[in-house]
């Protein structure tokens, strides 16, 4: 095994590592979006259970779940304000 073969092998492993990083990072972002959307949906469900007693409800749909997932409690408050305004 010559020096050029060894360098080519190391360079190939480096490229494989870079390609792996480029493929894993978007998967992590998508996974985080899914988890946040599910948590937002659960937060909306909990709010509808409690808010239903006093007449405050929000529709549970993917857009509301993502907004609540990204922003948490301020997102639910934002959705309530938007419901009141619109």
N, C-alpha and C positions, 0 to 999 in steps of 0.2 A: 504494500500500500504506500503510494508516494505522498508527498506533501500536498500536491494539487488535489488528489483524491480525498485526503483528509479535510482540506479546506472546503471542497465542494460538499462533503458530508455535513460539516458544521454549518455552512451557509444554508443547506437544505433544511436542517433542523431549525435554524433561526427563522426561515420563511414559514415553515410549518407552525411555529410558535406564533408568529404574527398573524397568520391566517386564522389560527384557532382563537386568538384574542378578538379579531374582527367578527367572528361568528358568535362568540359567547356574549359579548357586550350587548348586542341587540336582544338576545334571548333573555338576559337579565332585566333589561328595561321592559320588555313585554310581560315578563313574569311579574314584575313590580306593578305594572298597570293592572294586570288581572287581579292581583291580591288587593290593591287599593280599591278597585271597583267592587270586589266582593265585600270588603269592609264597609265601603260606602253604602252598599245595598243593605247590609245588616244594620248599619246606623239608621238608615231611612226606615227600615222595618220596625226597629225599636222605637223610633220617633213616632211612627204611625200608631203603634200600640198605645203609647202614652198620650200622644196628641189627640188620638181619636176620642178620648174621654172628654176633652174640652173643645172638640170641633176643628182641630188643626191637623190636616193630613197633607201629605205630599205623594204624588204618583211615584211608584217605583219603576223606573225604566233605566236603560243603560246610560243615558246621558246624565240623569240625576245621580246614579250610582258612581259614575266617574267623577263628577263634580264633588260629591261628598267624599269620595275616596281621596282625591287630590288635596282637598282643603280641610277635610275633617269637620269639626263642629262649625267653624266659620262658613264652610260650604253649605251646610244645612241651613244656617241662618240666611245666607245669600239666596238659597232656593225659596225660603219663606218670604223674603222681601220681594223677589221676582214674582212669586205667586200673588202677593198683595198688590203689586203695581200693575201686573198684566192681568 
